[in-house]
Amino acid sequence: MKYYIKILLVIIIFFIFLYKKYNIEKTFDNLYDKLMNDFDLIFPDKNRNSGGAQFFHHILQNIKPNYDNFIEYNKYYCAISGSPIDPKRENRYANIVIKDINNNLYYGKQYICCSPCICDLIRSSKVEKYEYKNKNLMVFTINDPCKFEKNIPEQVTSFRCNNKKTVNASKTKSGNIIIGILHDSEPYDENNNKHILAKKNIEKMCKQRNSTPVNELFGGMGDIFVKLANVENQESLKNIYGETLQPCKLNKIKNNQGSWDKKGYCSELDGGVHQICMNVNRETSDFSTETGQSDWSQDRVGNNHCMCLGAWALYKAKNKGTDDELVCESIPDIALSSEYINNWNTWNGNELPNQIIEGVDSLVQQCYYKRPTKHLKERYDKLRSEYGDWKSII
């Protein structure tokens, strides 16, 4: 009889466990749904790029949950991209090691939408102590981007600035913006195998990505965040001379027909292709037709235009132009990077043999002739070395 009673007790305990587990999961689902129902309140224009700060602020200031629910709510978004993270999704977090503002290391869990966000967080954020409901935790922070509002990437629209301060984000005592939580955090222990393994994995995974200069990152969600977190260090974009990039758009041009960004630069920071600033005159007015397009360049005579490397290279491979049509101080430094060339070296299937080399050589030759700077030569030499058999023309 006692044996059957024990079995019955085990069965009862098992079902109690299942019941509690079901109710916990149901509670978490309800919390996630509640947060997502508030999405339009958090992001009125529906753009959540780099919106971790706004998620955290909304949970803290508007939902005001108890401590346990506060922790759960902050597992439902990516601090880097602002992407929602469904609690039913597998592989929602990664074990990471990150520095605090005093350069001490901490171990914990980062809830992510994709693995590159790990590298972007380690690169551009630090953790700080924060107190909620009289309990301490570690939070991810960045400098307040509204201090340099004009440099906030145009893909990020969720930060509201007033007097060089963000008004819709929460801050630590240091004044930094909170973008999320380092869950289950603990000081890094060099004798703890879990900590050691997480640190080694991150260093291996992020070595190449985090060594890429900020201005050479293209428009992925993590790239946008890195630019946002580093606006203080991006006071000016550099041109191929290593100096401050100049606008391609001329003041006399009232419309936006030039493929430049909203500030008139051939920056294409959102990952676009139009990096080469060209002056369109009577002798180069055939540019569009010679590259397989309509005759729109006839209407641009007397103006500048931002074009892509593929179209420029095709134009020069046909021996067209004047060899003096480039506005070199308005060509961003990134135009002479392998990352840019690898992505944008073709043009609508109209390529000619070796056109990309001829196009780059023509660009360098024109601009180096105008101003033979050390920076331009070093940039060109580095590019040639990455491709191998490429003879120098300067």
N, C-alpha and C positions, 0 to 999 in steps of 0.2 A: 504493500500500500504506500509506504514511504517513497518507494522508487517512482510510482506514478505521480505522486505529489510533486517530486522534484522535476519530472518531465513537464508537468503542467506549469510549474513556476517558470521554467526556462522558456516555454512557449509564450507565456504571458509577458515576460520581460522582453522577448524578441519583438512581439507585436507593439509593446509600448515604445520600444526603440524605433520601429518603423513609423509609428504614429508621430512621434516627436520629430523624426527626420523629415517626414512629409510636411509637417506644419512649419518647420524651420525653412524648408525649401520654398514652401508656399509664401511664407512671410518675405523671404528674399525676393521672390518673383514680384510680389506686390510692391516692395520698395523700388525695384527697378522700373516697374510700370509707372509708379508715381513720379519718379524722376524724369522719365521720358515724356510723360504727359506735360511736364513743365518746360519741355525743350524750347517751345516758342517764346516762353517768358524769359528764358536765359539768353536765347539768341533770336531776337526779333526778326533779323533778316535771314534766319536759318543757316547762317554761316558759322560753323563751330571750329574753324581752323585755329589751332593753338588755343583752344578754349578751356583747357583744364582749370585755369584761374577762375573762370566764370562759373563752372560747375561747382568748384569748392565753395566759392562765395555764396552761391545760391543755397547750397545745403546748409551752410553755417548761418546765414542771415535770415533765410525765408522758411526753410523746413524746420530748423532747430530741433533735431532729433535727440534722443538719449544717446549715451556714449556708444553703446553697441551698434545701434542703427547708424550712427554717424560714421563709424568705421566701415560698415557694409555699404552705405551710399557711396563712399569714396573708392569703392572697388568697381564702380559701374561706368567709369570713363577713363580714357587714356590721358594722362597729364600732358603729354606731348602734342598729340594730334587733336584732342578733343573728341575723338571717336567714342561712341557708346560701346560698352563691353557687356554683353548679355551674360548673366550669371550661369546660364546653361551651357555656355561655350567651354570647350576644353582648352587647356593650355593658355589660361588667361593671364598668367603671371610668370615672371622670371626672377630667380634669385640674383641679386646684384650686390656690388660693393661700390659705394659712392662716398665722396668727401663731404664733410660739413664745412661751414664757413671758416673754421679754424684749421682746415686741412686734416682733420682726424677722419679715419675711415669708419663707415658704418655698413653693416650687412642687413639685408631685408628683402622684402618682396616688392616688385614693381608690377602693377597691373598694366598690361600693354595690349595694343591692337595688332602690332607686328614687331618683329625682332629689331629692325633698325632703330626703333624708338629707344631701345636700351642704350645704344651708343650715343644717340642725340641727347638723352638725359644726362648721362655720365659726363658728356662734353660741356654742356651748357647750363647745368643746374647744380646746386649744392643743397644739402639738407640742414635744417635748423630745428631746434627744440621749440615745441608749441604745446600749449595746454588747452584741453577741452574738458569741461565738466570736472575740473580738478585732477585730471589725469594727463600725464605727459606722453607725447608722441613725437616722431620726427616727420617733418614735412619738406617736400621739394620746393625750392624757391629760385626765383630769378630776379635780376634787377628790374625796377619799374620801367617798362618800355616807354611810358608816357613822358619820361624825362627827355626823350628824343623822338617826339611824336612824328615828326616829318620823315623819320627813317623806318617807321613801322611798315613791314611788308604790306603791299596793297591787298594781298590775299587774306589778311587778318583784319576783321572788321568788328570784333567783339569787344575790344578794349575802348572804354569811354574815358577820354582825357579831360582834365580840367586843371589849369595852372600847373601843368607838367606832372600831374599825378593821376593814377588810374582810380576812378571812383567806383568801379564795379568789380573790385578784386579785394581779397583780404590780405593783410600784411602781418609779418612777424614784428617783433620789437625792433629789429634792425632796419625795418622799412622795406624789406624785400617782399615781392609778390609771391603768395602761396599758390602753387599749381597742382598739388596733389599730396598724397601721403606715402611714406615709406612704411609699408605694413610689416608687423612683427620685427621691428628693427632692434638691433643690438650692436654694441661697439664691436668693431672688427677684432678678431682674435687670431693672431698669426699661427697659433697652434691648433686651430679648429679646422678640420679637413673640409667641412662644408664651406667655410669662408674662403679658404685657400682655393678650392676648386672653382667657386663662383668668380673670384678675382682673375684666375687664369683664363677662364672661358671668355670673360669680357675683354680682356686684353687681346686675346687672339682674334675674337670676332670683330673688334672695333678698330684694330690697328690702322687699316687702310682708310676706312670711312672718316675716322676722327683726325687723320693727318691731312685731309683735303681742306684747303683754305675755304673759309666761309663764302667768299665771293665766287667760288667755283662750284658751289652746290646748286643743283637745278631744283625745279619746283615740286618735289615730293612733300608730303605732309611734315616729315621730320626736318627736311631742309628749310621749310618755312619757319618752323619753330626755332631752329638754330639761328636764323637771321633775326627773328624777333628777340631772342634772348641775348643777342650780341649787337643790338642797335647802337649801343654806346661805342662799340668798336668799328661800326660801319658808317662813321660820320661822312665818309666820302668814298664813292667807288673809284677805282683806279683805271686809267687808260693804259694803252700798250707802251707808253713811255714811263709808266710807274707813277704818274701824277694824277691829280684829281680829274676824273672824267668830266668832260664838257658836254652840254646838251647838243644833240644833233639838230633838233628843231630850231629854226630861225625865228627870231622875234616877230618878223613880218608875217609869218604864217599863222593864220587865225584858225584854220581847221586842223583836224588830227590826222590828215592823210599823209602819213610818213612812217607808219609802223613803229613809232617810238612809244615809250611808256607815257603815263599821264604827266610826267615831269619833263618830257621832251628828250629823254635819254634812250640810246640803243641798248638798254640794260637787259630787257626781257628777263627780269628776275623770276618770273613765274615759269621759267623753263622754255620759253619761246626761242625763236631762231634768228631774229633780226638784230644782228650785232654789228654789222658793217655800215658805217655812215658814209654815204656817197653824195657828192654834189652833182645834181642833174642839170646839165647845160645843153646847148644845141648839139654839141658833139657826142654827148652820152644819152641823148633823148631816145635812142633806139634800144635802150637797155631792156625794157620789158618785152619787146617783140623778139629780140635776139635770144632771150631765155625762155621762149615758148609761151609767152603770156600775150595778153591783149596790148594795145598801144597806149596804156595808161600813162607811161612815163613821158609822153609828149606833153601832158598837162602839168608836169612837175618842173619844167624848165625854169631855172632861177631859184630852185628850192633844194633842200637836202632830202635824203630818204634813207631809212634804216632797212637794209636788205639782209638776206641770209647768206651764209658762206657758200652754200651750194650754188645759188644763182650767180653770185659774184665770180666764183671759180669758173663756171661755165662761160660767162661773159669774157673773162680774160683768156680762157683757153681758145676762144675764137679770135683772139688778137683784136678785140674791140676795146674802145675807150681811148683815153688820152694819156694814160700813165701819170695823171695828176688829178684824178677825180675824187680821191679819198680825203675825208676830213679826219685826219689821224688822231687828233686829240679827243675825238668823240667816239673812238672805237674802244670798247672795254677790254681790259687785260685778258679776260677769260676767252676772248675770241682766238687767242693763240694758245689754247690748251687742248690736249688730246681728248678730254672729256667732251668739249664742245664739237670738235672736228669729227669725232666718232659718231656723234648723234646727228649732225647736220651737214654731212659732206656730199649729199646727193641732191639732185634737183629734178623731181618729176620724171625720172627715167630718161632725161636728156643728157646724161653724163658723157664726157669725152675721156679718153685714156689719160691718166695722170693729171686730170684737171685740178684735183684738190691740192696737189703739190704746187702746180703752177699758180693756182689762186692764192695760196698762202705766200709763195715766193713773191708774187706781184705786190701783195699787200705790204710785206716787209720791205721790199725794195723801195716802194714809193715813200713809205713813212720813214725809213732809215735815211733815205736821201734828204728828206726835209729836215730831220733832226736825228743824227747818229748817236743815240743815247745808249749807254751801257745796259740799261734795263731791257730795252727792246732786243738787243743782241743776245743777252743771256736768255731771254724768253724764247727766242727763235732757236738758239742752240739746244736748249732743253727739249723743245718740241722735236727737233730733228733727231736727237739721240733716242727719244722714245720710239720713233718709227724705224730707226736703223739706217738703211741705205738712202740717204737724202743729202745731197751735196749742197754746201752753203753757197748763197749768192751774195753774201755781204762779208 
